[in-house]
């Protein structure tokens, strides 16, 4: 499967350790709770001042990993395909 990369490092399955190394501690954390739809523990990390919200899942014998990323203003990063917040819809569709 192909997953796009944000700012040359953030993508699906990025570990919580690398996230903290790159972004620091989250501004808000929704503590881990069991999600039956994923059959695992899930935590939500928010970097509101950066416009980033991530859902992380527990992985046996590893640190938690990203399975979903939500971006909104004021996120200023760019994807590996050159898309960013405010990109024209035609550019997004052709990326």
C-alpha positions as CSV (number, residue, x, y, z in Angstrom):
1,X,0.0,0.0,0.0
2,X,1.1,3.6,-0.6
3,X,0.9,6.2,2.0
4,X,1.9,9.8,1.4
5,X,4.5,11.5,3.6
6,X,4.1,14.8,5.3
7,X,7.2,17.0,5.8
8,X,9.5,14.1,4.7
9,X,8.9,12.0,7.8
10,X,5.3,11.8,9.1
11,X,3.2,8.9,7.6
12,X,1.1,5.9,8.5
13,X,2.8,3.7,11.1
14,X,5.2,6.4,12.3
15,X,6.1,5.5,15.9
16,X,5.2,7.7,18.9
17,X,8.9,8.0,19.7
18,X,9.7,9.7,16.3
19,X,6.6,11.9,16.7
20,X,7.8,13.2,20.1
21,X,11.4,13.6,18.7
22,X,10.1,15.8,15.8
23,X,7.1,17.6,17.4
24,X,7.7,17.4,21.1
25,X,5.0,16.3,23.5
26,X,1.4,16.6,22.3
27,X,-0.6,19.6,23.6
28,X,-3.6,17.3,24.2
29,X,-3.9,13.6,24.7
30,X,-7.0,11.5,24.8
31,X,-5.8,8.6,26.8
32,X,-5.7,5.1,25.4
33,X,-9.0,3.2,25.3
34,X,-10.0,0.0,23.7
35,X,-11.6,0.4,20.3
36,X,-13.5,-2.8,19.4
37,X,-13.5,-1.8,15.7
38,X,-9.7,-2.0,15.6
39,X,-9.4,-4.7,18.4
40,X,-6.7,-2.6,20.1
41,X,-6.0,0.4,22.4
42,X,-6.1,3.8,20.7
43,X,-4.9,7.2,21.8
44,X,-5.5,10.6,20.2
45,X,-2.7,13.1,20.1
46,X,-3.3,16.7,19.2
47,X,-0.9,19.5,18.3
48,X,-3.6,22.1,18.0
49,X,-1.1,25.0,17.4
50,X,0.4,23.1,14.5
51,X,-3.0,21.9,13.1
52,X,-2.2,18.2,13.5
53,X,-4.3,15.4,15.1
54,X,-3.2,11.8,15.1
55,X,-4.8,8.6,16.1
56,X,-2.2,6.0,17.4
57,X,-2.8,2.4,18.1
58,X,-1.0,0.0,20.4
59,X,1.2,-2.5,18.6
60,X,2.4,-5.5,20.6
61,X,6.0,-5.2,21.9
62,X,6.4,-1.8,20.1
63,X,5.6,1.8,20.8
64,X,2.3,3.1,19.6
65,X,2.0,3.8,15.8
66,X,-0.1,6.3,13.7
67,X,-3.1,4.9,11.8
68,X,-4.8,8.1,11.0
69,X,-3.7,11.8,10.6
70,X,-6.0,14.8,10.4
71,X,-4.6,18.2,9.3
72,X,-6.2,21.6,9.5
73,X,-5.2,25.2,9.6
74,X,-2.6,26.4,10.8
75,X,-0.7,23.3,9.4
76,X,2.0,24.6,7.1
77,X,3.6,21.4,6.0
78,X,3.5,19.8,2.5
79,X,3.0,16.3,1.3
80,X,5.5,14.5,-0.9
81,X,3.2,15.3,-3.8
82,X,3.4,19.1,-3.1
83,X,-0.1,19.4,-1.6
84,X,-0.7,21.7,1.3
85,X,-3.6,23.4,3.1
86,X,-5.1,25.8,0.6
87,X,-3.9,24.0,-2.5
88,X,-6.4,24.4,-5.4
89,X,-8.7,21.4,-5.7
90,X,-7.5,20.7,-9.3
91,X,-4.0,20.2,-7.9
92,X,-5.2,17.9,-5.2
93,X,-7.2,15.7,-7.6
94,X,-4.3,15.4,-10.0
95,X,-1.7,14.6,-7.4
